[in-house]
């Protein structure tokens, strides 16, 4: 965990530079106070990030910490600067677990079911100047941060950290491929964007819309400005809470922290995370909604919701089809990224974008133990799959 001498300093955010070579100096910032000290430099850095997305934006992390969705007392921002210019930020949490009555300290990206994709924030000109090995080397020398393992999970495979010093690995490093994110194209005409779908599925889209129109006029309401989003966010939260998520306690409205998190995001004006809410209206009723972000021609769809009493008209399906049609006409948004790859997306998607996890281990007794344990588990899992595959071929 944090060194004991620093635990009382979260409120004032300790800042302390260390030189790492390549004319790069690094600093540590803690909690919400530390994040806000970085605001000016962070927003400037956003303009120099390749494939900028919502999870690179200052407002994304501010909303998470300000709402209490993420425990700020366990949050650390490691920054890299070239002279006075900020060129990189690595947002992390410090966690402690116990095995066999022994403590193990880990670093990971800010972790929440509401924060699925993650990445570092890096200046495009510095991505190939430093490597994962450089990052690991500095962290292993940094006595103020205790860690046995560092897990950077669910990163876009073409994102900042995954591309850092491509080909240069650290000692005690393991890499994993993730399940990826489903992609729906929106760059062509409405017909072109649906041409990869089966004829049967397209007939079903038309059938569901006609069925909805028998209930009332079907319309798409899009909210891309702060005033509109502030008016729409409660409607979206109410719809999501009305179904099984509300009953099981997994809806946004089931938690004060998650409610505040989404409200903060809806009200932000950060161009790096341009929030957008879509609502499907049938007659006078709002029956489905989408919550996401637009950046560099991509709509990242984070949340969907619909009223279950309208399930037989497929409100989520009707809404997504209308959104694709709207994007086709706008020529601004080229694709929809579903962030994950849910089962329902199979008929829609025309491809996927890979995700990746990088896991580093420290040269501590705990780090070496966890590295050996992880390698052994991976070996046994692979051997078991090979045996099962061989048995299947024989049978």
N, C-alpha and C positions, 0 to 999 in steps of 0.2 A: 504494500500500500504506500501512500505518501509517507515520506520520512516524518517521524513524529514531531520534529521541530517545525514542520510546515503546516501541521494540521490546523493551527490557529490562524493561519495567514490566508485562508480562502477568501475572506471578505475584502482583503486589500490587494490580493493577487500579486504574488511574488514574480518578479521578472529578473532573469539572470542570464546573461549571454555566455556561451561557450563556443570557442572556435573549433570548427571541424575540418578545415582545409578547403581548397578550391574557393577561397575567399568567401566562404559561407559561415555565418555565425548563427547559432541557434539559441532560442529562448523558450522558457516555459511560462504559460499563462494558465491560471486556475479558475474554474467556475465561471459564473455569469459576469462577475466583475472583470475578470481577465478577458473574456470574450468581448465585452464592450470596449475595452482598451484597444482591441484589435480592429474595431469597426472600420475606421477610415482606410487602413491599409488593406483590410480584407476586401472591401468593396472595390478598391482600385485593382486588386489582384484578380477579381472575378472577370475583368475585361481582358485578361491575358491567359485565360484558361481555354484549352482546346476542348471541344465537345462539352461546353458548359451546360450544366443541368441543375435542377432544383437542389440536389444534395451537395452542391458546391456553394450554395448561397449563404451569406451571413444570416439572413432572416430565418432560414431553416433551423439553424442551431440556436439562435436567440429564442425562437418559439418553443423549442424543446426544453431549454433550461428555464425560461421564464415561467412556463406553465407547470413545471415540476414533473413533466413526462420523463425527463432524465435527471438523476440526482446530481446536482452541480458539485457537490462535495467530492464526487468521484471522477470529475471531468478535468481533463488536462488538454491544452492546445500546445503542441510543439510547433514552433515556427522556425523557418529558415529565411535568412535575409542576406542579400548581396549588397554590402554597404548599408545604405539607408532604405533600400528597396526590398519589400517583402516579396519573396518568391515561392514560398511554400508553407502550408499549414496542414498538420496532421491532427485531427480531432480524435481523442481517445478517452476511454473510461478505464479506471483501475479497479479491479475486482479481486476478491480473495475467496478461495475455496479450500476445503479441507479433505484430505485423503489420509486414511490411516492415522488420524489425529495430528497430521502435519499440515502446515499452511502452504498454499501455493498461490502466488500472485500472478495475475494475468493482466495484459493490456488488450483492449479490443476497440473497434469502432463503437460509437454511441449506439447502444443496442435497445431496440424496441420493435414490437410487431408493426408499429406505425412508421418505422424508419427502415425500410427494407433494403434499398440500394444505398451503398456507401462509397466514399472515395476520399482521398486526400485532395487538397486544393493546390495545384502547382502551375507555375508560370510555364507556358509552352516552350520557352527558350531554354529552360533548365531541366526538362524531363530527361534528356539524354546526357546531361552533364554529371548527374549523380546517380547512384544505384541503390538497390535494396541493400547491398553489402555495406554501403556507406551509412545508411540509416541504422542498420543493425549494429555496426561498429560503434557509432556514437551512443546509442542506447545502452550498449553493454558497458560503456565507460562512465555513463551518467549515474552517479551515486544517489541523486535525489529522487530517482524513479526506480522503485523496486519492481522487478518483474521476472518471471520464469518463462512465460510464453507470451507472444504477441500474435493475435489472430486478426488479420485484415480480411474480413469475409464479405461475400456478396458484392464484390466490386465489378463494374463493367470491365470486360476483358480488354477493351480498348480505352479504358479510363486512365486517369493521371498516374495513380500508384502502380497499376498493373503494367504500365508502359515504362515505368521508372528504370532507367538503365537497362533496357531490354537485353536479356541474355546474360546479365551479370547477377549471379546468385550469391547469397550469403551462406556461410557454414551453418549447419543445423537449420535448414530451411526446407519446408514442404509446401508444394503447390497442389491445389485441387481445382478441378473444373466444376462450376455450378450448373444448375438446371437451366439457367438462361431466362430471358424475357421475351415474351411473344410480341411480334411486330405486325401491325396492320398498315398497309400502304394507303396514303391519301394524296399522292402526288399527281395522279391522273384524273380523268373524268370519273363520275360516279360509276359508270359501267366498267371502266378499266380497273378501278380499285376493287371491284367485286369479281373480276373475271377468273381469279384463282379459286373461287368458291364453287362447290358443286351445284349443278342445276337444281337439284332437290333442295339444297339449303336456300338458294335464292328464291325458289317458289315459296318456301316457308316464311321468308322475310316478308314477301308481299301478302301472304295469307294473314300473318299476325297483324300487319298494319291495317288491313281491311277489317279485321275483327275488332281492333281498337277503335276504328272510326265508327263502328256501329254503336259504340257507347257514347261517343262525343267527338268533337273536333280534336284532332291530334296536332300538337304544336311543340316545337323545340324552343326553349328559353335558354339563351346563353348569357353568362355574366362574366365579363372580363375586366371590369373596372371595380375599384374598391367599394364604391357605393352600392353597386349591384350585388357584389359578392357578400357584403355585409347583410344585405336584405335576404339573400338566398341561402346563406349558410345554415340558418336555423331550420329552414324548410328541409334541407338535405339531412341534417342531424335527426329531425323528427321522423323522416321516412326510414332512415337506417335503423332507428330505435324501435320502429313499429313491428319489425319482424323477429325472426329467431335470435338474432344477435342481441336484441333488447331483452328477450326472455332469458337467455343464457348469460347475460351480463357482459357480453363482449362488444357492445355497441359503443360508439363515441360518447353518447349521452350517459353511459353507465359510469363514467369516471369524470370527476371535475377536471383532472389533469388533461385527459384527452380532449374534452370539450374546449378547454382553454387553448390547447395546442392548435386545433383546427380553426378556432376563431382568430387567433393571432395570424395564422397563415393566410386566412381569407382577407384580412385587413391590410396586409403588407403591400408595399409599392415597389418592391425590389424587382428590377428588370431581369435579374438572373433567375428569379423564381416567380414568374408571372402566373399567379393563381387563376384558374378558370373553373367555373361551375356550370354544368349543363343540367337542365331539368326537363323532363317530359311531362307535358300537360295533356290530359284527356278531359275534354269539357272544361269544368272549372277546378278540377282536381290535379294536384301535382302527385304523380304516381311513381316516378323514378328519377334518380339523379346520379351525376358523376362529379368527382372532385379530383382535380389534377393540376399540372403545371405545364406551361408552354415555354420552351427555350430553344433557340436555334433550329426552329422548324420541326420540333418534336413535341407532341403532347404526351406527357407521362401521366397515365391514368392510375391514380393511387387508390381511389375508393369508388365503389358502385353501391347503389341501394335501390330498392323498389318496394312498393306496397304489395304484400303477399296476397291480398284479396283481389289483385289484378293479375295474378300469376298466369292465368290461362290465356292472356293476350301477349305474354312475353314482353313486359314493359322495358326491361333492361336491353333486350334484343332490338326492340323498336327504336329505343333511344340511341343505341350505338350506331345503328344504320343511318339515322338522321344526322348524327354527328359526323360520320364519314362523308355524307353527302354535303354537309356544310363546309367541311374542310376541303373537299374537292373543288368547290366553287371559290374558296378564298385564295388558293395558290400560295398561302403562307406556311401552313402546316403540312409537312410532307409525309409524316407517319405518326402512328399512335404506338407508344410503348406501354404494354400492360404491366410493366415492372416485374411481374412474375409470369408463370406459364400455367394458368389454371386450366382445368380440364375443359371448361366450357369454351375456351378460346380456340380449340382445335379447328373448327370449321372456318374461323375468321382469319387466322394468321397465315401470312405468306412467307414467314421466316422468323428468325429469332436472333437476339444478340446475346452472346455468351457472357456469363459471369465467372468470377474467379475468386479463390481464397488463397492468400499467402499466410503461412504460419511460420513464425520465427521462434527459436528457443534460445534462452540465455545460457551462458556458461556457468550457471549456478547448479548446485546439486539437484534442486527442484527442476530446473530447466532440462538438464541432461536426463533425469529420470523420465520426465514427460515426453521428451523426444524419443527415447528408447521404447517407452510404452506405446506411443503413437505409431512408430514404425512397426512394432510387433503386431499391433491390432490390424494395421493396414495389410501386413503380410498374410495374417491368418484369414482375413476377409477375402483377399484375392485368391488364396489357396482354396478356400471353401467354394468360391464361385467357379474356379477351374474344375474342381471335383464334380460339382453339380452339372456343369456343362458337359464333362466327359461322360457322366452317367446318362445324361439325356441323349447323347449321340449314340451310346451303346444300345439303349432301349429302343 
